């Protein structure tokens, strides 16, 4: 197997992780605008891709390439990673305007 074939096999192994990270990223940017996230889109995509790539590599080593349970695990792990990213990197809520309390501590007698 030559280097081009090796790169082709590696790309085809990681292609589902690329696809899942891209679809989750696109879905969030298009349809979930109310769930703002402070993490940049490249960092979010990279973290989703790395989670998916680790699942695919572990599935290839443990179960063999193309096992259906690997693809189910890919969907579950990348979805859970997306939820975690949305909760972990959401912007801080602005402080509510607290009405000024009576700071006059004089004795009312």
Secondary structure, DSSP 8 states (H G I E B T S, - for coil): --HHHHHHHHHHHHHHHHHHHHHHHHHHHHH-TTS--SS-HHHHHHHHHHHHHHHHHHHHHHT-TT-HHHHHHHHHHHHHHHHHHHHHT--------------------
